[in-house]
Amino acid sequence: MAVFVNTFFEKRVDQLFDLAGLVEKVFSSAGLEYRVVGGLATYLYVEELEPDAGRLTRDIDIAIRREDLQKIVKAVEPFGLQYRHTAGVDMLAPTGEPSARRAVHLVFTGEKVRQEYPEPTPEIGPYRRIQGIRVIPLADLIRMKLSSFRAKDEAHLKDLDEVGLITPEMEADLSPILRERLAQVRARE
């Protein structure tokens, strides 16, 4: 029986995890805090519970403290990354890489990613380590996904909910606007 392997997908997963490993190495060596948020965090939580159920993301989003930005800019350079601020987005990209698609996007704790978001990025606190990556606590990830509430965030929320990661206790802790958004995601099934 022939076994087919999607080598393109596997290559992308490897590239993403190589970049995430580089982030961990840089931040650990510099004694700096970060938490993976966004699509990669969702992927890690979902895959941990139900392998092959997660959606791959193109980039990595991390939450950092704004006051650490200059230390981060200096810390990444020896590792082949450079800081860029392009089109309102702060990122770490491979030196000489023209595309920001495979970059590490930075969001700042205690600040809204966009002014219209109902809640700011959570402060850096405890984390889960999944596959060697420091991941934001699940409840904070869910709040961030409900706050940004784009189509891809809704897809991530659906993934988290379908594997049972959005518990009634987490739902009860949401603000009224975020609870309503979660109800909208569930109603679209």
C-alpha positions, 0 to 999 in steps of 0.5 A, a space after each residue: 500500500 502506497 503512503 503519500 506524504 505532503 512534503 511541502 506541508 512537512 517542510 513548512 512545519 519544519 521551517 516554522 518550528 526552526 524559526 520558533 526554536 531560534 526565537 527560544 534560543 535568542 530570548 533564553 540567551 538574552 534572559 528575555 521573556 516572550 510568549 507565542 500567541 496567535 496561530 502557532 499557539 492555537 496549532 500547538 494546543 490543538 495538536 497536543 490534544 488531537 494530532 493532525 487537527 491543527 491548522 498551520 500558520 505562515 508566521 509566528 506571533 509573540 507577545 513581548 514587553 515594549 520596554 524590552 524592545 531595544 534589548 530584543 533588537 540587539 539580541 536578535 542580530 547575532 542570530 541572523 534576525 533583524 528588527 523591522 517596523 513596516 506598515 504598522 507592524 513590528 517584526 523580526 525577520 531573517 536578515 536579507 529576507 525581503 518577505 515579511 510572511 515568514 517573520 516573527 510578528 511582535 505584539 506588545 503586552 498591555 496594549 491593543 494590537 488595533 485600537 478597535 480591539 476590545 481588549 489589550 494583549 495580556 501581560 506576560 505571566 505563566 506559560 505552557 511549554 509545548 514542543 519546547 516553545 513558551 506558549 501563552 496560557 490557553 485562556 489568554 489565547 482565547 481572549 486574544 482570538 476573540 478580541 481580534 476576531 478576524 476570519 482566521 481567528 474564528 477558524 482557530 476558535 472553532 478548532 479550539 472549541 471542537 477539541 474541547 479546549 474552550 471550557 465552560 469555566 473559561 467562557 464564564 470568565 470572558 467579558 460580555 463582548 467576548 462571550 457574544 463573539 464566541 456565541 457567534 462563532 458557535 452559531 456559524 457551525 
